[in-house]
Amino acid sequence: MTQLYWQVYLNLERDFLSIADTIHINDKQQEVYSMKIADLLIRTVIEIEALSKDLYLSNGGKMMDDADMYFDTVCMEHLNNLWKLDQKIVSVVSPAIYLEKEENIILRPLFKANKRGTSSADWNKAYQAVKHNRVKELSKGSIKHLLHGLAALYVLNLYYRNESIKDISSDDRTSVNPSFGSSLFAVRIHELIGLKVDGTYHKRGNYDECIYLEDHEQNSKRIAMEAVNALNDLHNNAAKKLLHMAQEKKEKGEEVTMEWIQQESDNIYNDLISITYNKLEKRIYDSFSNIRYDIVLNKQQY
């Protein structure tokens, strides 16, 4: 059933793009409206309502009477608390759309989607106006409101589908299509930089804006971390041996000088570390060269 909402979304997306066959959609046409556009807006937000409730219930939301399960202040509020959806960014990338201004291309479609009334998202306010008084409020059924509503529905569909790309190479991760099946939008993928020595995830400044994120495939990450830990253990053992030797020297009443420490460090390195260091260095190089990646939904897991 995970494709049910997605197929409806794709139909709405195609209907929107069909408008671009007759209207040159650029920055100046954002306020263009029509009965068809208003109808698409209504259909889009009806889908948002249904999908947000489904996501709410399947992700720990409390069951309640349908009359009390408001899609915005209840369902979207819950989902926003889980995943920071209000910060997630979507870009308009269709070659059939001729937008140039950043505010029309880079969207945060679920910003204020958990609010009601005059505080809610513009696409929701437009939907409510058109739904309750289509003749008087028809101008609210504009290209801009429809585009932002579709972007909101697109994001919710991505979270509902919960799809990921598993076990790919470093080269393959650069060729992942950020549209994830859309012909209209693309998302930001959080780029993973290196592997921290302690194994923790490196979050960049745009982490909360990204709908997808790169992560290390767990098995190859484990192999790399085991190699790093083996090298750390080697150095730690060398340090412990030097410390033990220094303590014995002090117990005999002998002075522990910097020259002695340097000399014994060199000896320990030659005796303990140099024998296995090259093998470990190659092991680390090989494990990091062969590390694999997953592309997964950003559910604020880090």
RAVENHU-V174748 format. One record per helix or strand. SS is the DSSP state (A for helix, B for strand). FROM is the first residue (numbers start at 0). TO is the last residue. Records with the same first field share a line. If there is no record, write none. Layout:
BEGIN
SS=FROM-TO + FROM-TO
END
This chain:
BEGIN
A=3-18 + 26-28 + 34-57 + 65-67 + 70-82 + 84-86 + 101-104 + 116-118 + 121-131 + 137-139 + 142-160 + 169-172 + 206-208 + 217-250 + 257-288
B=25-25 + 32-32 + 89-91 + 97-97 + 105-106 + 141-141 + 164-167 + 184-186 + 188-189 + 211-215 + 292-296
END
